[in-house]
């Protein structure tokens, strides 16, 4: 039987997760956000009620999803006793025991993906990392996760934190480098780099990233490296990034 859900938070993760669960037949009873527009927008998309008052969150849901910033999560959990249901956060770097003093059944469902509200995601391809404080909660969370994705893994809080750190390097830092690359292109459109980016990703599907590395750093082509550093003289931060990445790549060669 499908569970009744409440979403605490209405940001990027909450939006994609709530919509995916709604499409899979789950009933979203309520959406909470301190921002009324965010709460109402998501609630309308999943046929739910909404509230901006945490004290009015309903207490008879089967599952409560906490899709909040890492800093907001502990504070909000402690504000209201919710004795019923299973309580699940979606953060990569927050340990499961954040619920320990205030909830009975709880766990984690961490989706390893980058989410933007207006960019559709195929949840069936998103790796989901789960954890729970007891067998009952774990089975419920696992069943829910498997209704969404073909890739569900049970991991500890410590291992999940390592996965999240890895994701920051693979996604967030890489995206920042894309942003720098776009600035350096000037009036040349960013899409000239897309075939290069796509081929870089394709290669690491079949060979290790270390073996796939190319470019002046791995070749120790100091003439090119020095020209690049000279070209970056207008921005010392970018120069520093270039130097540090070059040194780190050369350590592996």
MOMOLIN-V332530 format. One record per backbone hydrogen bond with DSSP energy under -1.0 kcal/mol. NH is the residue of the N-H (numbers start at 0). CO is the residue of the C=O. If there is no record, write none. Layout:
NH|CO / NH|CO
This chain:
4|26 / 5|62 / 6|29 / 7|64 / 8|31 / 14|10 / 15|11 / 16|12 / 17|13 / 18|14 / 19|15 / 20|16 / 21|17 / 22|18 / 23|19 / 24|21 / 25|20 / 26|2 / 28|4 / 30|48 / 31|6 / 32|50 / 38|34 / 39|35 / 40|36 / 41|37 / 42|38 / 43|39 / 44|40 / 45|41 / 47|42 / 48|28 / 50|30 / 55|52 / 56|53 / 61|3 / 62|3 / 63|85 / 64|5 / 65|87 / 66|7 / 72|68 / 75|71 / 76|72 / 77|73 / 78|75 / 85|61 / 86|104 / 87|63 / 88|106 / 89|65 / 97|94 / 98|95 / 99|96 / 101|98 / 102|98 / 106|86 / 107|130 / 108|88 / 109|128 / 111|126 / 112|110 / 118|115 / 122|120 / 124|121 / 125|122 / 127|150 / 128|109 / 129|152 / 130|107 / 132|105 / 137|133 / 138|134 / 139|135 / 140|136 / 141|137 / 142|138 / 143|139 / 144|140 / 145|141 / 146|142 / 147|144 / 148|144 / 149|123 / 152|127 / 154|129 / 159|155 / 160|156 / 161|157 / 162|158 / 163|159 / 164|160 / 165|161 / 166|162 / 167|163 / 168|164 / 169|165 / 170|166 / 172|167 / 174|170 / 175|171 / 176|172 / 177|173 / 178|174 / 179|175 / 180|176 / 181|177 / 182|178 / 183|179 / 184|180 / 187|184 / 191|188 / 192|189 / 196|192 / 197|193 / 198|194 / 199|195 / 200|196 / 201|197 / 202|198 / 203|199 / 204|201 / 205|202 / 206|202 / 211|207 / 218|214 / 220|215 / 221|219 / 224|220 / 225|221 / 226|222 / 227|223 / 228|224 / 229|225 / 230|226 / 231|227 / 232|229 / 234|231 / 238|234 / 239|235 / 240|236 / 241|237 / 242|238 / 243|239 / 244|240 / 245|241 / 246|242 / 247|243 / 248|244 / 249|245 / 250|246
